[in-house]
Amino acid sequence: MFIDRVKLHIKAGKGGDGIVAFRREKYVAYGGPSGGDGGKGGSVIFEADSNKSTLLDLRFQRRMKAEDGGNGKTKKMHGADGADFIVKVPIGTLVKDAHSGHILADLTHNKQQEVIAQGGKGGRGNWHFRTSKNTAPQYSELGEPGMERDIEVELKLLADVGLVGFPSVGKSTLLSVVSKAKPEIAEYHFTTITPNLGVVQVPDGRSFVMADLPGLIEGASEGKGLGHQFLRHIERCRVIVHVIDMGANDGRDPLEDYRIINEELAQYEYRLMERPQIVVANKMDLDDAQVNLERFKAEYPDVSVFPITAIIAEGLDPVLYQIADLLAVTPTFPLIDHNEADKESEGVLYRFEPKEAPFTITNLAPHEWEVSGPLIERNFSVSKLTNDEDIMRFARRMRKMNVDQALRDAGCVNGDTVVICSVEFVFDDE
């Protein structure tokens, strides 16, 4: 089964907690704090593997979690780091954030690894907080939570050449003749329901990878037919081979077929029409093929057409040589769209980006306030708040971040309720 798109929920490991401990050994005066640090949590890492060709393995494992870090130990011993969770995927896999659509990783070569969810840092033990004024600190940090996110994993085949055209124009036959691939071939539409790859050897020794994709129909870019599901596999192709049934075996007009397919490619994202295109006139052994070829050349005089008969391997060498020549001079097309201004600028592009506020204050109700923000949540997540020392240390952190003054400026007064990460505190302004 060919699976080329999967949604997953991944979670990195939580960092281990630091501990509170003191060194007590005979003949060792003033041993002091010796609580060790927690180990870091494991990360979720995607790795490209040349031995895989589909995302079928991921279809049955929709939730993935890396190992948590171990807690710290006495005598300043560090907790064990959590094991990373390695997800092996085929070469050509694209990983996106499910909510924003932002591309997180583009795995294009074997053994390439990308961290998709970073493991949390381990908490510090109490020996880190010893000072001249506090020689026996009774607090330590909790480990940070690991990153958790929903992602979309897409497979976009790494092929140099993509075959496009209407159903039953001879794309699969062409691939089977020029390579050792064995796609299904039959006299009915949509015989090809999954992409097929084949390595093509040119007579002069050059070689390239060719992909046969399901046939396109009018409206494919809007989701009609089967081909729209696999247009993404053309995105990495550097050369497009447009196969036309010049014999009009199905009663269609070859000129109209050419126009419709190009319109579908133009409407699809990633600028497919910017790639060099070779037009192959197939089924030249049929009665009306020569007449239609003359009509095509008259309508499109600037388009080079290669007449072939794929079923008997006639006229293929000029096509293969032309493809190899184009591949030699055609660069790779990036999948990520860049701003047009960035393309035109040859120097460094400077933008003014206002600094994001470290926290926000929201008035939930009369005398009830909420403080939120990534930095606030991080400080809260590593604080135990199990004794007075922990609470005072957290309060000092908030004061150092100017949270107290921001609450006063917003109108918070003594005795008001302040909510931080769903925990209620009483504002003391005395």
C-alpha positions in Angstrom: 0.0 0.0 0.0 1.4 3.4 -1.0 0.9 6.0 1.8 2.3 9.4 1.2 0.6 11.6 3.8 0.2 11.0 7.5 -0.8 13.1 10.5 1.1 12.5 13.8 1.1 13.7 17.4 4.6 13.8 18.8 6.0 14.6 22.2 9.5 14.9 23.4 10.7 13.6 26.7 10.5 15.7 29.9 13.7 16.7 31.6 14.6 15.0 34.8 14.0 16.8 38.1 16.9 18.1 40.1 16.9 17.0 43.8 17.6 18.5 47.2 20.3 16.5 49.0 23.2 17.2 51.4 26.5 15.6 51.7 26.9 13.9 55.1 30.1 11.9 55.5 32.3 11.3 58.5 35.4 13.5 58.7 34.0 15.8 55.9 33.2 19.2 57.6 30.5 21.4 56.0 29.6 18.9 53.3 27.0 21.2 52.0 24.3 20.7 49.2 25.0 17.9 46.8 21.7 17.4 44.9 22.4 16.4 41.3 20.8 17.7 38.1 18.2 15.9 36.1 19.0 14.4 32.7 17.6 16.0 29.6 14.6 14.5 27.9 14.8 12.6 24.6 14.0 14.4 21.4 11.8 13.2 18.5 14.1 13.0 15.5 13.2 12.2 11.9 15.8 10.4 9.8 15.8 9.8 6.0 16.3 6.1 5.1 16.9 4.9 1.6 15.5 1.5 2.4 12.0 3.0 2.9 9.6 4.0 0.1 6.3 4.7 1.8 4.9 6.1 5.1 3.0 3.0 5.8 4.8 2.3 9.0 3.6 5.7 10.4 0.0 5.0 9.6 -0.4 2.6 12.5 1.7 4.6 15.0 0.0 8.0 15.2 1.4 9.0 18.6 5.1 9.1 19.4 6.9 10.0 22.6 10.5 10.1 23.5 11.9 8.9 26.8 11.9 11.2 29.9 15.2 12.2 31.5 16.2 10.6 34.8 16.1 12.5 38.1 19.3 13.7 39.7 21.0 11.8 42.4 23.0 12.5 45.5 26.7 13.5 45.5 26.0 15.8 42.5 25.4 12.9 40.2 23.6 13.7 37.0 20.4 11.9 36.0 20.4 9.7 32.9 19.5 11.5 29.6 16.3 10.2 27.9 16.7 8.2 24.7 15.8 10.0 21.5 12.9 8.6 19.4 14.2 8.1 15.9 11.5 8.0 13.2 12.8 6.6 9.9 11.1 7.9 6.8 11.7 7.7 3.0 14.0 10.2 1.3 12.0 13.1 0.0 9.8 13.4 3.2 8.6 16.8 4.2 7.5 17.5 7.8 5.1 20.4 8.5 3.5 21.9 11.6 -0.2 20.7 11.4 -1.6 24.1 12.6 0.6 26.7 11.0 1.7 24.8 7.9 5.3 25.8 8.6 7.9 23.5 7.1 9.9 21.9 9.9 12.2 19.6 7.9 12.9 18.6 4.3 14.7 15.3 4.2 16.4 15.0 0.9 19.5 12.8 1.4 20.2 9.5 3.1 20.8 9.5 6.9 19.8 13.1 7.2 18.4 13.9 10.6 16.2 16.7 11.8 15.0 17.4 15.4 11.2 17.9 15.2 10.5 18.1 18.9 13.2 19.1 21.3 13.5 17.3 24.7 13.2 19.3 27.9 16.2 20.4 29.9 16.9 18.7 33.2 16.3 20.7 36.4 19.2 21.9 38.5 20.0 20.3 41.8 20.2 22.4 45.0 24.0 22.6 44.9 23.7 25.2 42.1 21.9 27.6 44.4 24.4 27.7 47.2 25.5 31.3 48.1 27.4 32.9 50.9 24.1 34.0 52.4 22.3 30.7 51.8 24.7 27.9 52.3 22.0 25.2 52.6 19.3 25.9 49.9 16.2 23.7 50.3 15.0 24.0 46.7 15.8 22.6 43.3 14.3 22.9 39.8 11.9 20.6 38.0 12.7 19.4 34.6 11.3 21.3 31.6 8.5 19.6 29.7 9.3 18.3 26.3 7.9 19.9 23.2 4.6 18.6 22.1 3.1 19.2 18.7 0.9 17.9 15.9 2.6 17.4 12.5 1.9 16.5 9.0 4.3 14.2 7.2 4.3 14.2 3.4 6.3 12.1 1.0 7.3 13.9 -2.2 9.2 11.5 -4.4 12.8 12.4 -5.3 12.6 12.0 -9.1 14.5 14.0 -11.7 11.8 13.6 -14.3 8.0 13.5 -14.0 5.6 12.1 -16.6 2.3 14.1 -16.8 -0.7 13.8 -19.1 -4.2 12.6 -19.4 -5.1 9.0 -18.4 -4.2 6.3 -20.9 -1.9 8.4 -23.0 1.0 5.9 -22.5 2.9 7.2 -19.5 3.2 3.8 -17.8 4.2 2.1 -21.2 6.9 4.7 -21.7 8.3 4.1 -18.2 8.3 0.4 -18.6 10.1 0.6 -22.0 12.9 3.0 -20.9 13.5 1.4 -17.4 13.1 -1.8 -15.5 10.0 -0.6 -13.7 6.9 -2.7 -14.1 3.9 -0.5 -13.7 0.4 -1.8 -14.3 -0.7 -1.3 -17.9 -4.2 -1.8 -19.2 -6.7 -0.3 -21.6 -8.8 1.6 -19.1 -8.4 5.0 -17.4 -6.6 5.4 -14.1 -4.7 2.2 -14.4 -2.0 3.9 -12.4 -3.3 4.7 -8.9 0.1 5.2 -7.2 3.4 6.8 -8.4 6.0 4.5 -10.0 9.7 5.1 -10.1 12.2 3.8 -12.6 15.9 4.4 -13.2 16.5 5.3 -16.9 19.9 4.6 -18.6 20.8 6.9 -21.5 22.8 5.2 -24.3 25.8 7.5 -23.6 26.0 6.3 -19.9 24.1 9.0 -18.2 21.1 8.1 -16.0 18.2 9.7 -14.1 15.1 8.8 -12.1 11.7 9.0 -13.8 8.4 9.1 -12.1 5.1 7.9 -13.6 2.2 9.7 -11.9 -1.6 9.0 -12.1 -3.3 10.7 -15.0 -4.5 14.3 -14.7 -7.9 15.5 -15.8 -9.4 19.0 -16.0 -9.8 20.4 -12.5 -7.1 18.3 -11.0 -5.5 21.3 -9.2 -8.9 21.8 -7.5 -9.1 18.2 -6.3 -10.7 16.3 -9.2 -9.6 12.8 -10.3 -6.7 10.9 -8.9 -3.8 13.0 -10.2 -4.4 15.9 -7.8 -3.4 13.6 -4.9 0.0 13.1 -6.5 0.8 16.5 -8.0 3.1 17.1 -4.9 5.4 14.4 -6.3 6.1 16.6 -9.4 7.4 19.4 -7.1 10.9 18.0 -6.8 11.1 17.1 -10.5 13.5 19.3 -12.5 12.1 18.3 -15.9 8.5 17.5 -16.9 7.7 15.2 -19.7 4.3 15.9 -21.1 2.9 12.8 -22.9 0.2 13.4 -25.4 -1.9 10.8 -27.2 -1.4 12.2 -30.7 -3.5 9.4 -32.2 -6.6 10.7 -30.3 -7.4 7.1 -29.5 -10.0 8.2 -26.9 -11.6 10.7 -29.2 -10.0 13.7 -27.4 -8.3 16.5 -29.2 -4.5 16.4 -28.5 -4.3 20.2 -28.8 -7.0 20.6 -26.1 -5.3 18.0 -23.9 -2.0 20.0 -24.0 -3.8 23.2 -23.1 -5.8 21.7 -20.2 -2.8 19.9 -18.6 -0.6 23.0 -18.7 -3.4 25.1 -17.1 -3.6 22.6 -14.3 0.1 22.7 -13.8 0.1 26.5 -13.8 -2.7 26.7 -11.2 -0.8 24.4 -8.8 1.5 25.9 -6.3 5.4 25.7 -6.5 5.5 27.2 -10.0 5.5 23.9 -12.0 5.4 25.8 -15.3 8.8 27.3 -14.6 10.4 23.8 -15.0 11.6 22.8 -18.5 9.0 20.7 -20.3 9.4 18.2 -23.1 6.4 17.3 -25.2 6.2 13.7 -26.3 3.7 12.8 -29.0 2.9 9.1 -28.4 0.9 6.5 -30.4 2.3 7.8 -33.7 1.4 4.4 -35.3 -2.4 5.3 -35.3 -4.1 6.6 -38.4 -4.8 10.2 -37.4 -1.5 10.7 -35.5 0.4 12.4 -38.3 -2.4 14.8 -39.1 -2.8 15.8 -35.4 1.0 16.3 -35.2 0.9 18.8 -38.1 -2.0 20.6 -36.4 -0.1 20.7 -33.1 3.1 22.1 -34.7 1.0 24.8 -36.5 -0.7 25.8 -33.3 2.4 25.7 -31.2 5.3 26.4 -33.5 7.7 27.3 -30.7 7.2 23.9 -28.9 9.6 21.1 -29.7 7.7 17.8 -30.1 9.3 14.3 -30.1 7.1 11.8 -32.0 7.4 8.3 -30.5 5.6 5.0 -30.4 6.2 3.8 -26.8 4.7 0.3 -27.2 7.4 -0.7 -29.8 10.2 1.6 -28.3 10.4 3.7 -31.5 11.9 7.2 -31.3 12.9 7.1 -27.7 16.6 7.9 -27.9 16.2 11.6 -28.9 13.8 12.0 -25.9 16.3 10.5 -23.5 19.2 12.6 -24.8 17.1 15.8 -24.5 16.1 14.9 -20.9 19.7 14.2 -19.9 20.9 17.5 -21.5 18.2 19.5 -19.7 19.0 17.9 -16.3 22.7 18.8 -16.7 21.8 22.6 -16.8 18.6 22.7 -14.7 19.0 23.5 -11.0 16.9 22.1 -8.1 13.7 24.0 -7.5 13.2 25.0 -3.9 9.9 23.9 -2.3 9.8 26.9 0.1 8.5 30.1 -1.5 10.6 33.2 -0.7 9.4 36.8 -0.6 10.0 38.4 -4.0 11.8 41.3 -2.3 14.3 38.8 -0.9 14.9 37.4 -4.4 15.7 40.8 -5.8 17.9 41.9 -3.0 21.5 40.9 -3.4 22.7 42.1 -0.1 21.5 41.6 3.5 17.8 42.3 4.0 17.1 44.1 7.3 13.6 44.2 8.7 12.3 45.9 11.8 10.6 43.4 14.0 9.3 44.7 17.3 10.5 42.8 20.3 7.9 40.4 21.7 6.7 41.2 25.2 8.0 38.7 27.7 4.5 38.4 29.2 0.9 39.7 29.0 -1.5 40.7 31.7 -5.2 40.2 31.3 -8.0 41.5 33.5 -10.3 38.4 33.9 -12.8 40.0 36.2 -12.9 42.7 38.9 -9.9 42.1 41.2 -8.8 39.1 39.1 -5.8 39.1 36.8 -3.9 36.6 34.7 -0.2 36.7 33.8 0.7 34.6 30.7 3.6 34.2 28.3 6.2 31.6 27.2 8.8 32.9 29.7 6.3 32.9 32.5 5.2 29.3 31.7 8.8 28.2 31.6 9.7 29.6 35.0 6.5 28.2 36.5 7.1 24.7 35.0 10.6 24.4 36.6 9.5 25.6 40.0 8.3 23.1 42.6 6.4 25.5 44.9 6.4 22.9 47.6 7.9 24.9 50.4 8.4 28.6 51.5 11.8 28.8 49.9 10.5 27.6 46.5 7.6 30.1 46.7 9.9 33.0 47.7 12.4 32.2 44.9 9.6 32.1 42.3 8.3 35.5 43.7 11.8 37.0 43.3 11.9 35.7 39.7 8.6 37.4 38.9 9.8 40.6 40.6 13.0 40.5 38.5 10.9 40.2 35.3 9.0 43.4 36.5 5.7 41.4 36.7 4.9 43.1 40.0 5.2 46.6 38.6 3.3 45.7 35.4 0.4 44.4 37.6 0.4 47.7 39.5 0.4 49.7 36.3 -2.5 47.6 35.0 -4.5 48.5 38.2 -3.9 45.4 40.4 -4.1 46.3 44.1 -3.3 44.6 47.3 -5.4 41.4 47.9 -6.3 40.9 44.2 -6.1 37.4 42.8 -3.4 36.7 40.2 -3.6 33.6 38.1 -0.4 32.1 36.7 -0.7 28.8 34.7 -4.1 28.0 36.3 -2.7 28.5 39.8 -4.1 31.4 41.9 -1.9 33.7 43.9 -2.8 36.7 46.2 -1.1 39.9 45.2 0.7 41.4 48.2 1.7 45.0 47.7 2.8 45.7 51.2 
